[in-house]
Amino acid sequence: MNKLLLVRPIVDFPVDDSQELGIPQAYLHLAQYVRQKSNWEVSIIDYRLNMVLGREVNPMKDFLGFDVIGIGCSTSEFPPALKLLSIAKKLGKVTVVGGIFPTQNKEYCLTYNEIDYIVCGEGEQSLLELLNVLKRGVNEEKLEKVSSLSFKSCGRNIHNKCGKLLDSISGISPETYSLLDLSNYAKFVSAHIMATRGCPYGVILKSPGLTE
């Protein structure tokens, strides 16, 4: 077991025909981190881009050569992500989700049998730890040591302690960008970079006179 596929789901109800397209920077950061620190092979497939280009969207075929299927999702992406994860489970794949919605709704997400593991919050280190455990076979004792991981075990939900945030966000190398065909994105959107993560504010500002 050493092949990971990161899948960007389509949007069921996009605001326009562009499928809210953009270069999936988060997937590239995950791929680079895992590739640099392990011997896992990582690929990315962007179904949004395929949809816009009029290409076939065929997860039954696309998932075949991989061991683990990973999907990051916000609230609007969760329903289409579940459809993809259902196909992955039918093919016997291990499924991992991350992103805003799963992180904030762990208990809810674990009610779905399509989901094996949830990587909460910042994903690089936790995903790497999980993959290293999975490569040696599922071991619950070791799974419980994976930072920021949630999963099901013997009828109960396990939520591990949060891991430390990365000290810095490394720039994406040209080699990692080669996982995507940037010329296709250039037809529809401008290039962008990830300069920071999360909210820069540590307190909630309140207006005078407002109460809890």
HELIX and SHEET records of a PDB file:
HELIX    1   1 GLN A   25  LYS A   37  1                                  13    
HELIX    2   2 TYR A   47  LEU A   53  1                                   7    
HELIX    3   3 PRO A   59  ASP A   62  1                                   4    
HELIX    4   4 PHE A   78  LYS A   90  1                                  13    
HELIX    5   5 ILE A  100  GLN A  104  1                                   5    
HELIX    6   6 LYS A  106  CYS A  109  1                                   4    
HELIX    7   7 GLU A  124  LYS A  135  1                                  12    
HELIX    8   8 GLU A  140  LEU A  143  1                                   4    
HELIX    9   9 PRO A  174  TYR A  177  1                                   4    
HELIX   10  10 LEU A  182  ALA A  186  1                                   5    
SHEET    1   A 7 GLU A  41  ASP A  46  0                                        
SHEET    2   A 7 LYS A   3  ARG A   8  1                                        
SHEET    3   A 7 VAL A  68  GLY A  72  1                                        
SHEET    4   A 7 VAL A  94  GLY A  98  1                                        
SHEET    5   A 7 TYR A 117  VAL A 119  1                                        
SHEET    6   A 7 LEU A 149  SER A 153 -1                                        
SHEET    7   A 7 ARG A 156  HIS A 159 -1                                        
END                                                                             
